Amino acid sequence: MALKDEILGVIKGPKLSALGTLIEESGQVFPVVRYMVTTGRDDMSLTAFTGTSSRKVSQIEKNPNASLTIRNEGSFSSPYVTIRAKAEIIRDPETKRKLWGPHLEKNVKNPEDPKYVAIRFVPSLIEYYSEGKVEVWKS
């Protein structure tokens, strides 16, 4: 199977992901990591929804460099990926509607709600880990 297909097997659809962004405090830069649901797409991009007041929104607006880690469901030996990406905050109601999915209904009743934004992650590098091996995909 091609590397892209292996990666899509891990990221495609709604997945629990660990998202890392950067924050500057007292002249130093620190990573901040939290879980969120992302949706992987056929073009290798990922999307997520969050509240406009979320700290990750202001962190991404200041520095769009982000990292994500996603493990395929199953055991600790299941394949996983680490992703280096540029993040983009999307406020446009039409684009948010296209990116929204029914799995978000519990938290985002209406994709046009101005209290929510979409985040698009466009990977530049994806490391695919499986059976003790690492393969690298670059855009």
C-alpha positions as CSV (number, residue, x, y, z in Angstrom):
1,M,0.0,0.0,0.0
2,A,1.3,3.5,-0.8
3,L,2.4,5.7,2.1
4,K,-0.3,8.3,1.4
5,D,-3.0,5.5,1.8
6,E,-1.3,4.3,5.0
7,I,-1.4,7.9,6.4
8,L,-5.0,8.4,5.3
9,G,-5.9,5.2,7.2
10,V,-4.8,6.9,10.4
11,I,-6.0,10.5,9.9
12,K,-9.1,10.2,7.7
13,G,-12.5,11.0,9.3
14,P,-13.0,12.3,12.8
15,K,-10.1,11.4,15.1
16,L,-8.9,12.4,18.6
17,S,-5.7,14.3,18.0
18,A,-3.1,15.9,20.2
19,L,-2.5,19.5,18.9
20,G,0.6,21.5,19.7
21,T,0.8,25.2,19.3
22,L,3.3,27.8,20.5
23,I,2.9,30.5,23.1
24,E,5.3,33.3,24.1
25,E,5.7,34.2,27.8
26,S,8.3,36.5,29.3
27,G,10.3,36.4,26.1
28,Q,10.4,32.6,25.9
29,V,8.5,30.3,23.6
30,F,6.7,27.2,25.0
31,P,4.7,24.4,23.3
32,V,1.1,24.0,24.5
33,V,-0.5,20.6,23.8
34,R,-4.2,19.7,24.1
35,Y,-6.6,17.1,22.6
36,M,-9.2,18.0,20.0
37,V,-11.2,16.2,17.3
38,T,-9.8,16.7,13.8
39,T,-11.2,15.4,10.5
40,G,-8.6,14.2,8.0
41,R,-9.4,14.7,4.3
42,D,-8.3,13.0,1.1
43,D,-6.0,16.0,0.2
44,M,-4.0,15.2,3.5
45,S,-5.3,18.4,5.2
46,L,-7.1,18.2,8.5
47,T,-9.9,20.4,10.0
48,A,-11.3,21.1,13.4
49,F,-13.8,23.4,15.0
50,T,-13.3,25.4,18.2
51,G,-14.7,28.4,20.0
52,T,-13.5,31.9,18.9
53,S,-12.4,32.6,22.5
54,S,-10.2,29.5,22.6
55,R,-6.6,30.2,23.4
56,K,-5.5,28.0,20.5
57,V,-7.2,30.6,18.1
58,S,-5.0,33.5,19.4
59,Q,-1.9,31.2,19.5
60,I,-2.4,30.2,15.8
61,E,-3.1,33.8,14.8
62,K,0.3,34.8,16.3
63,N,2.2,31.7,15.0
64,P,0.5,29.4,12.5
65,N,3.1,26.6,13.0
66,A,1.4,23.6,14.6
67,S,2.0,19.9,15.3
68,L,-0.5,17.1,15.6
69,T,-0.2,13.5,16.7
70,I,-2.8,10.9,15.8
71,R,-2.8,7.2,16.6
72,N,-4.9,4.7,14.8
73,E,-7.5,3.1,17.0
74,G,-6.5,-0.1,18.6
75,S,-3.5,-1.1,20.7
76,F,-0.4,0.8,21.6
77,S,1.3,-0.9,18.7
78,S,-1.2,0.6,16.1
79,P,0.2,2.9,13.5
80,Y,0.4,6.6,14.3
81,V,1.5,9.9,12.7
82,T,3.1,13.1,13.7
83,I,2.3,16.0,11.5
84,R,4.1,19.4,11.0
85,A,1.5,21.8,9.6
86,K,0.5,25.4,9.0
87,A,-2.8,26.2,10.7
88,E,-5.3,28.7,9.3
89,I,-8.3,30.1,11.2
90,I,-11.5,30.1,9.0
91,R,-14.3,32.4,9.9
92,D,-16.1,32.4,6.5
93,P,-19.6,30.9,7.1
94,E,-19.8,29.2,3.7
95,T,-16.4,27.5,4.1
96,K,-17.2,26.5,7.7
97,R,-20.4,24.9,6.4
98,K,-18.4,22.8,3.9
99,L,-16.0,21.7,6.6
100,W,-18.6,20.9,9.3
101,G,-19.7,17.3,9.9
102,P,-22.5,15.6,11.9
103,H,-20.0,14.3,14.5
104,L,-19.7,17.9,15.6
105,E,-23.4,18.4,16.4
106,K,-22.9,17.8,20.2
107,N,-20.7,21.0,20.4
108,V,-21.4,23.0,17.3
109,K,-25.1,23.0,16.5
110,N,-24.8,25.3,13.5
111,P,-21.6,25.7,11.5
112,E,-22.4,29.3,10.7
113,D,-22.4,30.2,14.4
114,P,-20.1,33.2,14.8
115,K,-18.9,31.8,18.2
116,Y,-17.1,29.0,16.4
117,V,-14.3,28.9,13.8
118,A,-12.8,26.2,11.7
119,I,-9.1,25.5,11.8
120,R,-7.5,24.0,8.6
121,F,-4.2,22.3,9.0
122,V,-2.1,21.9,5.9
123,P,0.8,19.5,6.4
124,S,4.3,20.1,5.2
125,L,5.7,16.9,6.7
126,I,4.0,13.7,8.1
127,E,5.9,11.0,9.8
128,Y,4.2,7.6,9.7
129,Y,5.2,5.1,12.5
130,S,4.4,1.4,12.2
131,E,6.0,-1.7,13.4
132,G,9.1,0.1,14.6
133,K,9.7,1.9,11.2
134,V,9.3,5.5,10.3
135,E,8.3,6.7,6.8
136,V,8.2,10.4,5.9
137,W,5.7,12.1,3.5
138,K,6.5,15.7,2.4
139,S,4.2,18.0,0.5
